[in-house]
Amino acid sequence: MSGFQSTRIATEFTSSAGTNPVPTPATGTAFSYGPDYTIGATGRGSVSLGGATSTHIITGAEAGNVRYRYDNGTWRVNLAADKSHAEGGYRDQSKGHFRQLAVSLKNPARLVYRDINDVRPETLQIFDNNNREVDLYDAGNYQLTTVNSTPRRTQEDFDSASVDLGRRLEVFRFPFSVQVGAQQRTQTRDIRRRNENWTYNGINGDRSVTPFLSPVYRGQYHYYGFRDVPHLSPILVYRAYQANPALFTKTAAQAVTEETFRINNSQYFEETVGAWYGQTEFSLLQSRLRVLTGVRYEKTETEGLGALVNPSAVWARNPDGSFVRNAAGQRVRRPEAGAASSMEQLRLTHTERGFRADRSYDGYYPSLHLSYSAAESLVVRAAFARTYGRPNLNSVIPTATVDDADLEGDQLGNPAVVQGNITVTNTGLKPWSADNYDLSAEYYTRRGGLFSVGVFRKEIRDFFADTVRIATLADTELLGLDPRYVGWRVSTTFNAGSARVTGFEFNVKQPLGEFAAWGRPFTVFLNGTKLDLEGPGEASFSAFTPESLNWGFSYARRSVTFMAKWNYRGKRRLGAQPSLGAGAYEWDDRRLMLDLNLEYQVKRWLVLYGAAQNVFNARAYTLRYGPDTPDYAKNYLTGAFGVGLTFGLKGSF
């Protein structure tokens, strides 16, 4: 269990003294671009503590496998079978605490920011309605408003079986072998999630946080110059709830929101993949040219269950499908729909696992790999392979939200009139495929060094694109929708167009013993990749990394092996952020990390090992910005995940 708090400022702009005032669209007042920013009209600003989070993650798994291998130099046989079951999820109330606490100032506030840099304002002052300064670090100024619980459960099963059969043939004057194989695997996942909330009424109406201050987290540094921000204990709050449940209440609206979340997050999918392959390997030109070629066939079948959401189900309809209307021309609610936003309405508009989709796709994937020994220490390689990328889980589990347009008369069924809007998961999304071309050269030194350079190109077809379009009959068939939705506006992900990735890569590995005796235990290495992407703007190539670089050294002497590796990942673009304007995206900023590994051989059969990932706890910065976003507002999220430590024993018996 862990707890963490951060300070979040929720405000609205108002006037401030300064030069070059600019009207604010929301209020008509002015905003100063001078060194001081006064934010929040009296009675409208707020400060909230957005942390107080405690999480228990429970996981359990059982797995088993069977392997058989036979190789007599002529025949090779490999048989394998695997089976696993895993369950996991979040627990909070069953572990004696809430998941999250919402904490804010007791009274509205006005804020003054001064000396804003690219991280935060150097000076932050808070004032109440009487223009008295409020102490950010005084727990007596805060109140507890709501508490939250998020129980989740995921169950996953995986079964697979495979067979590989190889034969070395003597029918030609050169080495020649063939290999065939087949595999079948099935994966199922059952997901159920809840998100429950209560309003805290306070002790005799007093919602002060002081009874719940953490006895453990005191005097903590919170980054960005903040220290000693009040910490609340989700355990103490939950104990108060157990002792007196009347302190916490749940409104009808909260109950509806929770049930909506539960239905939308009750999901199931099953995927079965069957494949077979055949390949041959042989050598020519006195074994200087090695050829490996073959083809793989794969078929995927998926079944998914997800929520079906139909907001128009609350309205009564005539036999022809049109809406029933009253004398004023307004649509008439069905009696069983109850009041707007009620639980009765939810039972009509939302159906748990009511949207079912079954899809299958298959394809052939050939490959050819050539390696030619141009000289004793120089190898040239060329390759072609057709590969593919499956849609992710979010595209396998079906969901649909259907919203009828308010039409009447000759508008109904009119192809010139948009009949409504549908937001749907495209469970018929095909995997993208790519033709990959690679060319590289490798040079080996006398002492085991390696220098290589390569270029490659990927010609991608059917990449994923988020699209809004007017549905055709073909679209409804693809999306598993009733044909009556032809002419509706559909928002989903489609296979669309082509794209190209061109890349350059290099790799250097050199033992230093080749230059001096002291360098014998040391080996240095350096490798990197540079990519260029060409494709339409709607292409969903999220997390495309245009550049990466790794370097470091290893030390091996007697029983000790040590390695230090620096990893640099370039800036990469994630999803679009339309709320920030045209051309706005989320980004993972550049990141440099250092990893260390150490092994000590205690016995010939026993090794003691240890590893540290991200030794200096390099932070991960998530940015969100568009062309008009100022520099100081670009940083959206900062992650500091600590140093990952692994150690243990491994042996061979």
Buried (B, 14 or more C-beta within 10 A) or exposed (E): EEBBBBBEBBBBBBBBEBEEBEEBEEBEBBBBEEEBBBBBBBEBBBBBBBBBBBBBEEEEEEEEEEEEEEEEEEEBBBBBBBBBBBBBBBBBBEBBBBBBBBBBBBBBBBBBBBEBEEEBBEEBBBBBEEEEEBEBEEBEBBBBBBBBBBBBBBBBBBBBBBBBBBEBEEEEEEBBBBBBBBBBBBBBBBBBBBBBBBBBBBEEEEBBBEEBBBEEBEEBEBEEEBEBBBBBBBBBBBBBBEEEEEBBEBEEEBBBBBBBBBBBBBBBBBBBBBBBBEBBBBBBEEEEBBBBBBBBBBEBBBBBBBBBBBBBBBBEBEEEEBBEBEEEEEBBBBEEBBEEEBEBBBBBBBBBBBBBBEBEBEBEBBBEBBBBBEEEEEBBBEBBBBBBEBBEEEBBBBBBBBBBBEBEEEBBBEEEEBBBBBBBBBBBBBBBBBBBBBBBBBBBEEBEBBBBBBEBBBBBBBBBBBBEEEBEEEBBEBBBBEEEBBBBBBEBBBBBBBBEBBBEBBBBBBBBBEEEEEBBBBBBBBBBBBBEBEBEEBBBBBEBEBBBBBBBBBEBEEEEBBBBBBBBBBBBBBEBBEEBEEEBBBBBBEBEBBBBBBBBBEEEEEBBBEBBBBBEEBEBBBBBBBEEBEEEEBBBEBEEEEBEEEEEEEEEE
